[in-house]
Amino acid sequence: MHFDLIRETELLVASSATGLLFALTGTGGSSILTPIMTLILGFTPNVAIPSDIVGSISMRATTSFFNIRSGRRFKKIILWLVLGQLSGLGASAIFLANIHLSNSTTDIVLGFTLSLIGCSLALKEFIKTKGERSLRKLTSYALLFLGGSISGLAVAFTSVGGGVITYIAVALAFPKLDTKSVIAIDATAGLMLSILASIEVISTGRGDAAVMVIIAAGGLLGCIGGEKIKGKVSSHLIKEAIAITVSFIGLIYLFRSHQFIAAATLGLLYLLALGLKKRSASKNHPASVESVQLTPIGALEN
């Protein structure tokens, strides 16, 4: 595909900004960059999605390098996630080899996926805090395999959603696992998914090599910059903004594809997810002075 300097610069800036957000929050990534490429920069989904899959490896690799500290302790968890990812990617490769999705169909799939991801981002911490009892090992590993399969399918078809699906699968399978460990597992599994999905993209000849290189370079620059300023900005507010933005973009895709009932339904679902999150937050962090005074010091430190 032919590029002029302006378009190359726009893509580099977009991927750098996306990498910056990803380094600061651990979310966003392709959920932001793919819509920018298709809705603003004018790439077709059939070029943007596979190119983003390969190019975004630099974001995953950079954040994993800085953030993963205890991944080796969870070899079985990561193994079952990767097995699921291979299953999902294998199924998608067979489908894509025999059926060509039109750009309009891909828009609808992107719309549904992004809207559901927005809801999932809103519910991530709610799901993590609701876990009380450990599940049977067989059930836990089955959830991991299922989550890996779904994340593999989502990434193969849309390039988005792998991280949040993996996070939720691990949080549900192992509810007593601390948040830092869940994030470390998510980072490792996410990097593995990006590598596996990229192998599938390259082997099938999809995407555009020049676009991949620009995304990889921009993502690397953005992630390095994000790591340098991490802690100086409120990642919580950025995460909230990303969740809202991703949901809104998903609705744009659906409205553009004339899927009005689906857009309205998913919009209401996001509002419900937001309500559950706010309700959970108010219960876990009471605002009254009296309740804070009665809270043990050790609990506040945790």
N, C-alpha and C positions, 0 to 999 in steps of 0.2 A: 504493500500500500504506500502511496506517495504522500509525503508530509511536507508542509512548509514550516518555516522557522517559528511562526506564531503558534501554530497548532502543537508543535513539539514542546514549546515553552509552556503552553497551557497545560498540557498533560504532565509535564515535569512538576509544575507548581501544584497541580491537583494531587498527584501522588505523594509529594513531599508533605502537603498539609494533612493528607490521610495518614501518612506514617507518623507524623507528629501526634495526632489524636490517638493513634493506636498505642504509641509508646506511653502516653500519659494515662490512658484508661484501660488498656487491654481489650477494648471493644472498638467497633467501627470497622476499620480495615476495608475489605471489599464491599461491605454493606453501604459504605459511603462512596467509594471510588467507582464501582460499576455503574451506579445511577448517574454520577457526574459524567462519566464517559458516554452513556447512552442518551441522557436527557439534555445535557448542556454542550458537550463537545462533538456530538453528532456521530459517534461510532455506532455501528449496528450491534445488537446483542451477540450475534454469532462471531464477531471479532472481539468485542470488549470482554466477554465472559472468559473464554479460554486464555486470552492474553493477560487478564488480571490474575487468573489462577497461578500462572507461571511467574509473572512479575512480582507478585506479593510474597513470594518466598523470602525476599530480602527483609520484609517487615517481620515475619515470623522468626526468622533466624536471628535478627538483631535483638528483638525483645526477649527471645529465649536465652540468648547469650547473657543478657544483663539480669534476667529475672529468675531463671531456674536455679534453685539451690538444692532441692531434695528429691529430684525426679527419680533417682536410682532406687529409692525405697519403694517405689510403686510399679515395679516391673510387670506384675500380673495385671494390674489395672490398665496400664498402657497397652499391654499385649492384647487384651480383649477389645479395647477400643480400636486398635490397629486392625485386628481381624475383622471387626465390623466395618471399618472404613474400606478395607479391601473388598468386602462383600458388596457394599454400596457402589463403589467405583466400578467393580466388575459388571454389575447389573446395568449401570448407566452406560458403560462402554458398549455393551451388547445392544442396548436400545439405540444409542446414538449412531452406531454403525449401520443400523438397518432403517432408521427413520430420521428424516431431517425435520427439525422443528422450525417453523416459520418465525420471523421476527415478532409478529403479533402474538403468537402462542407463547414465545419466550417472555414477552412483556407481561402476559397474564401470570405466568409462573413466577416471575420476579416480583410482581405485585403481591401475590399471596405470600410468598416466602418472606419478603421484607416486612409486611404487616405483622406476620406471626413472630418474626424476630423482634420487632418493636415491643410486642406484648411480652415476649420472653425476657428481654432486657429489663423491662419494668418489674418482672417477677423473680429475677435471679436471686436476689438476696432474701426475698420472701420465702422462696422454696428452700433455700439453705437454712434459714432459721427455724423452719417448721419440722425439720427432721428430728425425731426423738429416739426411735428404736432402730437398731441395726437389723438389716435384712439377712435372710439366709444367703450363704455364699453363692449358691446356684442362681438365686434370684438376682443378686447383685451383678454377677457376671453376665447374666442374660440381659439386664438393663444396659450394661456397658456395650455389649455387642449390638443391641438394638440402636442405642444412641450413636455408636460409630457408623452403623449402616445408614442411618438417616442423615448424619452429617456428611457422609461420603456422597450420597445421592444429591443432597442440597448443593454442595460445592460443585459437583460435576455439571449440574444443570444450570446453576445460577451464579456460581463463584462465591456465594454469601451464605452465612449461617453456621459454618462449621464450628466456630469457637463457642458460640452461645449454646448450641445443641450439646456439645461435649461437656460444657460446664454443668448444664442441668442434669445430664445423664449421670455424671460423677456425683453430684450433690444428692440425687435421688438414691443412687446405689449405695453410697456410703455417707449417710446423713451426719455421722459423728466426726467426719473428717474436717479438720480446721480449714478455714478459708484460704490461707496461704498455700496449703498442700493442694487444694482443689485447683487453684490458679496455676501452680507448678505443673500439675498433671495436664491441665488444659493447654498450657503453652507447649509442652512436649508433644502431646497428641496432635495439636494444631499444626506444628511444624512437620510432623510425620505425614499428616493429611495433605498438606501443601505439596510435599515432595512426591507423594504417591499420585496425587491428582495431576501434577505437572508432568510426570512420566506418561500418564494416560493421554494428556493433551498433546504432548510432543509426538508420541507414537502414532497418534491418529492424524497428525498434520493440521490440527486446528490452531486458530489464533494467528497473530502477526508478530514476527520476531522483533521488529523495530519497536513496536509498542511494548513488548515484554521488557526490553532493555531499558526503555525510558521509565516504566513503572518501577522496575527494580532499583534504578538509580535514585529516583525521587523518594521511594519508600525508605531506602537506606539513609539518605540525608535527613529525612523527616524524623525517623526513629532515633538517630544519634542526637539530633537537636532536642527531641522530647526527653530523652534520658538525662540530658544536661540540665533541663529546667524542671524535671519532675520534683514534686514536693514544694515548689514555689507557687503553684496554682492549684485551685480546687478541682481535683479530678472528679469529685462527686457531682458537681454542677455540670461538668462536661459530659459525664455519663448520662445524666438526665436529659441534656440537650440532644445527645446522640440517639437515645431511645425515642424521643419525640420526633426527631428528624427522620429516622429510619421508617417509623410508622407512617409519617406523612408522605414520604417518597413512595412507599408501597401503595398508598391510596391513590397517588397521582398515576401510577402505572395502571391501576385497576380502572380509574375513571377514564383514562386515555383509551383503554380497551373496551369501554362501555360496559364494564362489569359493576353496575351501580349498586345492585343488591349486595354483592360480595363486599364492596367497599364500605357500605353502610354497616354491614354486620361486623366486619373486622374493626371498623372504627369504634363501634360500641364495645367490642371485646377489649380493645386497648384501654378505653375509659374504665372498664371493669377491672382490668389488671392494675391500672394506676390507683384505683380506689382501694384494692386489696393491699397494695404496697403501702399506701399512706396509713391505712388502718393498722397494719402490722408495725410500722415505724412508730406510731403514736403509743402503741402498747409497750413496745420494747424500750422506748425512750420517753418516759413521762416528763412533762414540762414543769410540774409543780415543784416548788422549793422543798416542801416537806418530804416528798418522795426521794429527792436527791439526798437530803440529809440522812434519811434512814437507810440508804443503800450502803452496804459494806464497802470499805475502801478497796479491797481486793477485787470486788466485782466491777468497780469503776475502772480499775487499771486494765481489766480484761476487755 
